[in-house]
Amino acid sequence: MGSETQVHLTIRGEPAVAMFREKISARPWETLFVEPEVAKLNLFDPETGRSLET
């Protein structure tokens, strides 16, 4: 994705995608511990793909 890295993950059993602007060193199926900045989250409706504005 150019300068971004997409990580597909599961949060409490639910699928999610995280975008990292900096390079990360992770391997497939490796456990990552992340703490999102809530103010920077972008949430989308899984059925429509529309943004859920918070």
The first five atom37 places (N, CA, C, CB, O) and aatype in JSON, in Angstrom:
{
  "aatype": [12, 7, 15, 6, 16, 5, 19, 8, 10, 16, 9, 1, 7, 6, 14, 0, 19, 0, 12, 13, 1, 6, 11, 9, 15, 0, 1, 14, 17, 6, 16, 10, 13, 19, 6, 14, 6, 19, 0, 11, 10, 2, 10, 13, 3, 14, 6, 16, 7, 1, 15, 10, 6, 16],
  "atom_mask": [
    [1, 1, 1, 1, 1],
    [1, 1, 1, 0, 1],
    [1, 1, 1, 1, 1],
    [1, 1, 1, 1, 1],
    [1, 1, 1, 1, 1],
    [1, 1, 1, 1, 1],
    [1, 1, 1, 1, 1],
    [1, 1, 1, 1, 1],
    [1, 1, 1, 1, 1],
    [1, 1, 1, 1, 1],
    [1, 1, 1, 1, 1],
    [1, 1, 1, 1, 1],
    [1, 1, 1, 0, 1],
    [1, 1, 1, 1, 1],
    [1, 1, 1, 1, 1],
    [1, 1, 1, 1, 1],
    [1, 1, 1, 1, 1],
    [1, 1, 1, 1, 1],
    [1, 1, 1, 1, 1],
    [1, 1, 1, 1, 1],
    [1, 1, 1, 1, 1],
    [1, 1, 1, 1, 1],
    [1, 1, 1, 1, 1],
    [1, 1, 1, 1, 1],
    [1, 1, 1, 1, 1],
    [1, 1, 1, 1, 1],
    [1, 1, 1, 1, 1],
    [1, 1, 1, 1, 1],
    [1, 1, 1, 1, 1],
    [1, 1, 1, 1, 1],
    [1, 1, 1, 1, 1],
    [1, 1, 1, 1, 1],
    [1, 1, 1, 1, 1],
    [1, 1, 1, 1, 1],
    [1, 1, 1, 1, 1],
    [1, 1, 1, 1, 1],
    [1, 1, 1, 1, 1],
    [1, 1, 1, 1, 1],
    [1, 1, 1, 1, 1],
    [1, 1, 1, 1, 1],
    [1, 1, 1, 1, 1],
    [1, 1, 1, 1, 1],
    [1, 1, 1, 1, 1],
    [1, 1, 1, 1, 1],
    [1, 1, 1, 1, 1],
    [1, 1, 1, 1, 1],
    [1, 1, 1, 1, 1],
    [1, 1, 1, 1, 1],
    [1, 1, 1, 0, 1],
    [1, 1, 1, 1, 1],
    [1, 1, 1, 1, 1],
    [1, 1, 1, 1, 1],
    [1, 1, 1, 1, 1],
    [1, 1, 1, 1, 1]
  ],
  "atom_positions": [
    [[0.83, -1.19, 0.0], [0.0, 0.0, 0.0], [0.88, 1.26, 0.0], [-0.95, 0.0, 1.22], [0.48, 2.28, 0.56]],
    [[2.02, 1.21, -0.59], [2.87, 2.39, -0.62], [3.53, 2.62, 0.72], [0.0, 0.0, 0.0], [4.27, 1.78, 1.21]],
    [[3.24, 3.78, 1.31], [3.88, 4.13, 2.58], [3.12, 3.6, 3.79], [4.03, 5.61, 2.7], [3.52, 3.86, 4.92]],
    [[2.04, 2.88, 3.58], [1.25, 2.34, 4.69], [1.32, 0.82, 4.7], [-0.21, 2.82, 4.6], [1.52, 0.18, 3.67]],
    [[1.14, 0.26, 5.88], [1.06, -1.19, 6.04], [-0.31, -1.53, 6.59], [2.2, -1.73, 6.96], [-0.71, -0.99, 7.63]],
    [[-1.04, -2.41, 5.92], [-2.33, -2.88, 6.42], [-2.12, -4.18, 7.17], [-3.35, -3.08, 5.26], [-1.44, -5.08, 6.69]],
    [[-2.7, -4.26, 8.36], [-2.65, -5.48, 9.15], [-4.08, -5.94, 9.39], [-1.88, -5.25, 10.51], [-4.88, -5.21, 9.98]],
    [[-4.4, -7.15, 8.94], [-5.73, -7.72, 9.17], [-5.64, -8.49, 10.48], [-6.18, -8.66, 7.97], [-4.77, -9.34, 10.66]],
    [[-6.56, -8.18, 11.39], [-6.49, -8.76, 12.72], [-7.86, -9.08, 13.27], [-5.77, -7.83, 13.66], [-8.88, -8.79, 12.64]],
    [[-7.88, -9.68, 14.43], [-9.11, -10.02, 15.12], [-9.07, -9.36, 16.49], [-9.29, -11.57, 15.24], [-8.1, -9.49, 17.24]],
    [[-10.15, -8.64, 16.81], [-10.28, -8.0, 18.12], [-11.51, -8.59, 18.79], [-10.4, -6.44, 18.0], [-12.64, -8.38, 18.36]],
    [[-11.27, -9.34, 19.87], [-12.36, -10.01, 20.59], [-13.24, -10.82, 19.64], [-13.23, -8.99, 21.34], [-14.46, -10.82, 19.76]],
    [[-12.6, -11.51, 18.69], [-13.31, -12.38, 17.77], [-13.87, -11.7, 16.54], [0.0, 0.0, 0.0], [-14.44, -12.37, 15.67]],
    [[-13.73, -10.39, 16.45], [-14.26, -9.64, 15.31], [-13.12, -9.21, 14.38], [-15.05, -8.4, 15.8], [-12.07, -8.79, 14.85]],
    [[-13.34, -9.32, 13.07], [-12.28, -8.92, 12.13], [-12.1, -7.41, 12.11], [-12.6, -9.43, 10.73], [-13.06, -6.65, 12.28]],
    [[-10.87, -6.98, 11.89], [-10.55, -5.55, 11.81], [-9.32, -5.38, 10.92], [-10.29, -4.94, 13.23], [-8.6, -6.34, 10.65]],
    [[-9.12, -4.17, 10.46], [-7.93, -3.82, 9.68], [-7.29, -2.62, 10.34], [-8.29, -3.53, 8.18], [-7.96, -1.62, 10.62]],
    [[-5.99, -2.7, 10.58], [-5.24, -1.58, 11.14], [-4.28, -1.06, 10.07], [-4.46, -2.0, 12.44], [-3.69, -1.84, 9.33]],
    [[-4.15, 0.25, 10.0], [-3.22, 0.87, 9.06], [-2.09, 1.5, 9.85], [-3.94, 1.94, 8.18], [-2.32, 2.25, 10.8]],
    [[-0.87, 1.18, 9.46], [0.31, 1.74, 10.11], [1.06, 2.57, 9.1], [1.21, 0.62, 10.69], [1.36, 2.11, 8.0]],
    [[1.38, 3.79, 9.45], [2.14, 4.66, 8.56], [3.63, 4.37, 8.67], [1.86, 6.14, 8.88], [4.37, 4.57, 7.7]],
    [[4.08, 3.92, 9.82], [5.49, 3.57, 9.98], [5.68, 2.09, 9.67], [5.98, 3.9, 11.42], [4.72, 1.32, 9.71]],
    [[6.89, 1.71, 9.37], [7.17, 0.3, 9.08], [7.11, -0.5, 10.37], [8.55, 0.13, 8.41], [7.56, -0.04, 11.42]],
    [[6.54, -1.69, 10.28], [6.51, -2.59, 11.42], [7.13, -3.91, 10.98], [5.05, -2.8, 11.95], [7.08, -4.28, 9.81]],
    [[7.73, -4.59, 11.93], [8.3, -5.9, 11.61], [7.44, -6.95, 12.28], [9.81, -6.01, 12.07], [7.57, -7.21, 13.48]],
    [[6.58, -7.55, 11.51], [5.68, -8.6, 12.02], [5.58, -9.67, 10.96], [4.27, -8.02, 12.39], [5.69, -9.4, 9.76]],
    [[5.37, -10.88, 11.41], [5.22, -12.02, 10.5], [3.77, -12.5, 10.55], [6.2, -13.18, 10.88], [3.07, -12.25, 11.53]],
    [[3.32, -13.19, 9.48], [1.96, -13.73, 9.52], [1.72, -14.57, 10.77], [1.69, -14.56, 8.26], [2.57, -15.36, 11.18]],
    [[0.56, -14.39, 11.35], [0.08, -15.09, 12.54], [0.82, -14.71, 13.82], [0.21, -16.57, 12.33], [0.6, -15.31, 14.87]],
    [[1.69, -13.72, 13.74], [2.38, -13.25, 14.94], [1.41, -12.41, 15.77], [3.65, -12.42, 14.57], [0.6, -11.66, 15.22]],
    [[1.47, -12.53, 17.08], [0.61, -11.75, 17.96], [1.19, -10.35, 18.12], [0.46, -12.44, 19.35], [2.35, -10.18, 18.49]],
    [[0.35, -9.35, 17.83], [0.74, -7.95, 18.02], [-0.13, -7.36, 19.11], [0.6, -7.14, 16.69], [-1.33, -7.62, 19.18]],
    [[0.47, -6.57, 19.95], [-0.28, -5.87, 20.98], [-0.34, -4.4, 20.58], [0.38, -6.05, 22.41], [0.69, -3.72, 20.52]],
    [[-1.54, -3.93, 20.31], [-1.72, -2.56, 19.86], [-2.67, -1.82, 20.79], [-2.24, -2.52, 18.41], [-3.55, -2.42, 21.39]],
    [[-2.46, -0.53, 20.88], [-3.35, 0.33, 21.66], [-3.73, 1.5, 20.77], [-2.67, 0.81, 23.01], [-2.94, 2.44, 20.6]],
    [[-4.93, 1.45, 20.19], [-5.31, 2.5, 19.24], [-5.54, 3.85, 19.91], [-6.55, 2.1, 18.49], [-5.92, 3.93, 21.08]],
    [[-5.3, 4.91, 19.13], [-5.66, 6.25, 19.57], [-7.11, 6.45, 19.16], [-4.71, 7.36, 18.94], [-7.42, 6.64, 17.99]],
    [[-8.0, 6.4, 20.13], [-9.44, 6.4, 19.87], [-9.86, 7.59, 19.0], [-10.21, 6.43, 21.18], [-10.74, 7.44, 18.14]],
    [[-9.26, 8.73, 19.19], [-9.64, 9.92, 18.41], [-9.3, 9.76, 16.93], [-8.93, 11.15, 18.97], [-9.84, 10.49, 16.09]],
    [[-8.41, 8.82, 16.59], [-8.0, 8.63, 15.2], [-8.65, 7.42, 14.54], [-6.5, 8.48, 15.12], [-8.33, 7.09, 13.4]],
    [[-9.58, 6.75, 15.24], [-10.23, 5.58, 14.66], [-11.21, 5.97, 13.56], [-10.96, 4.8, 15.74], [-11.9, 6.98, 13.66]],
    [[-11.25, 5.16, 12.51], [-12.25, 5.29, 11.46], [-13.03, 3.98, 11.44], [-11.6, 5.6, 10.05], [-12.47, 2.92, 11.15]],
    [[-14.3, 4.05, 11.76], [-15.14, 2.85, 11.82], [-16.1, 2.84, 10.64], [-15.92, 2.8, 13.16], [-16.61, 3.87, 10.21]],
    [[-16.34, 1.62, 10.1], [-17.19, 1.47, 8.93], [-18.24, 0.4, 9.17], [-16.35, 1.14, 7.7], [-17.97, -0.59, 9.85]],
    [[-19.41, 0.59, 8.6], [-20.48, -0.4, 8.65], [-20.07, -1.57, 7.76], [-21.84, 0.2, 8.2], [-19.79, -1.36, 6.58]],
    [[-20.03, -2.8, 8.29], [-19.57, -3.93, 7.48], [-20.5, -4.29, 6.32], [-19.4, -5.14, 8.36], [-20.07, -4.9, 5.35]],
    [[-21.77, -3.91, 6.42], [-22.72, -4.25, 5.37], [-22.71, -3.23, 4.23], [-24.12, -4.35, 5.94], [-22.79, -3.59, 3.05]],
    [[-22.6, -1.95, 4.58], [-22.68, -0.91, 3.54], [-21.31, -0.34, 3.18], [-23.57, 0.22, 4.01], [-21.14, 0.24, 2.1]],
    [[-20.34, -0.5, 4.06], [-19.02, 0.08, 3.83], [-18.97, 1.57, 4.14], [0.0, 0.0, 0.0], [-17.93, 2.21, 3.96]],
    [[-20.09, 2.11, 4.61], [-20.15, 3.53, 4.93], [-19.46, 3.82, 6.27], [-21.59, 4.0, 4.97], [-19.46, 3.0, 7.18]],
    [[-18.89, 5.01, 6.35], [-18.23, 5.45, 7.56], [-19.23, 5.65, 8.69], [-17.45, 6.74, 7.3], [-20.32, 6.19, 8.47]],
    [[-18.86, 5.22, 9.88], [-19.68, 5.47, 11.07], [-19.04, 6.66, 11.78], [-19.77, 4.19, 12.02], [-18.05, 6.5, 12.51]],
    [[-19.6, 7.82, 11.57], [-19.02, 9.02, 12.18], [-19.27, 8.99, 13.67], [-19.61, 10.3, 11.55], [-20.38, 8.73, 14.13]],
    [[-18.2, 9.26, 14.42], [-18.32, 9.25, 15.88], [-18.35, 10.64, 16.43], [-17.18, 8.48, 16.51], [-18.45, 10.82, 17.65]]
  ]
}
